[in-house]
Amino acid sequence: MTKDYYRTLGVDRSANANDIKKAYKKLAKKYHPDLNKNPQAEERFKEINEAASILADEKKRAQYDRFGTTAEGHGAGGAGFDFSDFGSDFGEIFERFFRGGFDFGQRGQRVARGADLETETEITLPEVASGAEKRVTLTKDEICDTCGGSGAKSPADIVTCPACGGSGMVRHTRRTPLGVFSTTSGCNACYGQGRAVKQKCERCAGRRVRSVTKTLLVRIPAGITDGSRVRLPGEGQPGSQPGFSGDLYLHVRVAPHEVFRRREDDLLCEIPLTFVQAALGDEIEIPTLDGKAKLSIPTGTQSHTVFKMKDKGLPHLGGHGRGSQLVRTIIQVPRHLSREQKEKLREFEKLDAEKPYASLLRKLRLV
C-alpha cells in the first residue's frame, strides 16, 4: 500500500517547503523518543522522518506526487527495484537538510555541517536560585585564519577537481534486470566543492582548520534542573563552509547541598527542636537560600511535622514565581541528663495524664 506522506505530516498537497518544515518540527518534538516515552512514539517518529525526507526534497516529492513512489524510474510502488544502495537514516537526512548538515548549491557543491560538541559544568544550589555565569574552557577546531578554510597555500593553488570536472557531482550507472539506471551524488574527492588543492596551507597543513583552546562565558538560567543542557549555537566543530558550524551542548550538574534537598522547585530541610520547644511552642530562625527567616512553632508540635514556607524555594525555570521551603521538625531527646533533670522529668511524668502507650494497650485489649 502506498504511504500517504502528506497525511503523515498533516499538510495539504499544496504545502510549500516552509509548511512542511513547520509541520515536521511540531510533530518531531511531540513524538521524539527522548521526549515521549510512549512505546509507539518511536515508530511514529520514524514515519514522520520518512515523510519529511521525501517531501522536503523537490525531486523526490515530484516523483512521489506523480507515481506514488520515490524509486528511480517509472511505475507505481517501484516493484522489483533494489533500494539497498540507497539505505539511510531518514532522521539524520532531514535534520541535516534543515539545519545545514548538507546542501547542494547550483553547481552541486555539498556543504557539510560541523559536528556538535558536549561538555559539562557544575553549579551550586544557591546558583540555581539566582542563575549563574560559568566560564567553560574547551579545545576545538576553528576555521584556519591563514587560508580562510580553503586549505590552500594561496588562491592560485586552488584548481578544478579532476574527479568531477568542477561540477561537484559524479554520475553512477547501475545495471539491473529492469534496465540501466543512473544516479548522481556529491563528489567524494572534493566533498562536492568542485575544487582541489595543489599546495597546502602551511599553518593548517591543508586541514582547513586548526586546534584552539577557547573559553566561553555561559549564562545558566535560574531554576535549571540537574542534568539539563544549555545549547550554544555555532560553538561546535566548524563545517565545510563558514556559518555551518555545529553546536556546543553544556550539561549542567547541580552539586549536593549540606542543608537542603531539592524536590522539583521545593526545598526540604530538617530542623532540630528540643522537647520544651515542641511542647510549649517557640519562634525560631530558619536558614533559607536568601538568608534567615522566622518560623512559629505551635504548642504541642510533634516530631516530623512539616511546615511550608511559601516562595522560599527555587524559581520556576522560564516562568514566574518560586517553589516553597518545606521544614521538617525533628525532636531531639537529650542523651545525658543530670540527676536534677531526671527528677524533674519523673515529676512531670506523674503529672502527665496522657499515657500514649497505655491507650495503645487498651486498643489492643491488653489492659
C-alpha positions, 0 to 999 in steps of 0.5 A: 500500500502506498504511504500517504506522506502528506497525511503523515505530516498533516499538510495539504498537497499544496504545502510549500517547503516552509509548511512542511518544515513547520509541520515536521518540527511540531510533530518531531518534538511531540513524538521524539523518543527522548521526549515521549516515552510512549512505546509507539512514539518511536515508530511514529517518529520514524514515519514522520522522518520518512515523510519529511525526507521525501517531501522536503526534497523537490525531486523526490516529492515530484516523483512521489506526487506523480507515481506514488513512489520515490524509486528511480524510474517509472511505475507505481510502488517501484516493484522489483527495484533494489533500494539497498544502495540507497539505505539511510537514516531518514532522521539524520537526512532531514535534520541535516537538510534543515539545519545545514548538515548538507546542501547542494548549491547550483553547481552541486557543491555539498556543504557539510555541517560541523559536528556538535560538541558536549561538555559539562559544568557544575553549579551550586544550589544557591546558583540555581536560585539566582542563575549563574555565569560559568566560564567553560574552557574547551579545545576545538577546531576553528576555521584556519585564519591563514587560508580562510578554510580553503586549505590552500597555500594561496588562491592560485593553488586552488584548481578544478577537481579532476574527479568531477570536472568542477561540477561537484557531482559524479554520475553512477550507472547501475545495471539491473534486470529492469534496465540501466539506471543512473544516479548522481551524488556529491563528489567524494574527492572534493566533498562536492566543492568542485575544487582541489588543492595543489599546495597546502596551507602551511599553518593548517597543513591543508586541514582547513582548520586548526586546534584552539583552546577557547573559553566561553562565558555561559549564562545558566538560567535560574531554576535549571534542573540537574542534568539539563543542557544549555545549547550554544549555537555555532560553538561546535566543530566548524563545517565545510563552509563558514556559518555551518558550524555545529553546536556546543551542548553544556550539561549542567550538574547541580552539586549536593547541598549540606542543608537542603534537598531539592524536590522539583522547585521545593526545598526540604530541610530538617530542623532540630527542636528540643522537647520544651520547644515542641511542647510549649511552642517557640519562634525560631530562625530558619536558614533559607537560600536568601538568608534567615527567616522566622518560623512559629512553632505551635504548642504541642508540635510533634516530631516530623511535622512539616511546615511550608514556607511559601516562595522560599524555594527555587524559581520556576525555570522560564516562568514566574514565581518560586517553589516553597521551603518545606521544614521538617521538625525533628525532636531531639531527646537529650542523651545525658541528663543530670540527676536534677533533670531526671527528677524533674522529668519523673515529676512531670511524668506523674503529672502527665495524664496522657499515657500514649502507650497505655491507650495503645494497650487498651486498643489492643485489649491488653489492659 
